[in-house]
């Protein structure tokens, strides 16, 4: 929709100019910012913005980004609409358009996308929604150092803002800077007790499922590390992860990811029999190929689950398509981990050892889009492989090294505030120390 160049400019939540004459359009944009930063359940509010002003570049850009994976044709429509109006856009809108466009192109250049977000934030440092996109980009690049650089770039202008310190705490945590991470998290909680990255756990009614099920996964891991009865872990799985699928706004991808991550950890700990047919029920959902190729981390967990339930043909089909979709050489590590997970699921431990090599280290696997805690289960897989192939000495040495790292992992859980869920009352029996310390 063409329009004459006009002087009507309104200002968004950050105080940056957006060319629109619609208060409702700006309101929808601002609501979207809050949903993104708080991991709210309604980021789709941004789709309302272009209905109020079809020619608003920022509204169309953000809407196009939201649906870029779920509805490519609709996404293209919004980006085309935004591009057609760029000559009327403010410099801020143009910078956001360039940065977001770099994320949705085929065969995207992650480093170029990072540079464009860095450039955007140098000019417009109050834009925490763009910082959040940069954080997610760095996470999937496996580069917490680059994420930290982005956050520190805008920190001076946002010292007292909601969410900034929670965003800061995550790369610090991934870089092993525990004291700094805790300091940042506590600062974030002082500003806003519902800052999800400071607290990593907010009210059950408002937090988006990506963090709701993930935080309960953290709680279940704490139970495992604290040697609580396996019934406690089972309770978390049934009532706080799998049960989320009953919600009308549930994201099945996030449920599957956290359910699989927990079941794999239970499996390597030798407790899978206590879960009855739950793994098979989950696997029946995973043969639906529409859930494949959304996240590398999820695909690798699916491979293990399919193989461990004897769905070898489906597993091999998934693996083959993963190989065909590998665009970057850096993802070769992910392919090897995927192949090894398939072999491990079938009980082919020697083959899994050959694939991973004698010096396997999960620190090299962040490219699959998983945190240290999420990757830790693959270390446990590695120990099982070593022990089941007769490499007892190395397996024992690595196992006790991991045991020492458990203290670090529990400390991480403290910093992220998983224990906030204790306020709901179901955790009084947990003997894990992180579930007996209240952060707020």
PEKA-V655858 format. One record per helix or strand of 3 or more residues. SS is the DSSP state (alpha for helix, beta for strand). FROM is the first residue (numbers start at 0). TO is the last residue. Records with the same first field share a line. If there is no record, write none. Layout:
BEGIN
SS=FROM-TO + FROM-TO
END
This chain:
BEGIN
beta=8-10 + 16-18
alpha=22-37 + 42-51 + 56-65 + 71-83 + 85-87 + 90-103 + 109-122 + 127-140 + 143-154 + 163-173 + 177-190 + 195-198 + 208-224 + 229-245 + 251-267 + 271-274 + 277-285 + 288-290 + 295-307 + 311-324 + 328-345 + 348-355 + 361-367 + 371-387 + 391-415 + 417-423 + 432-435
END
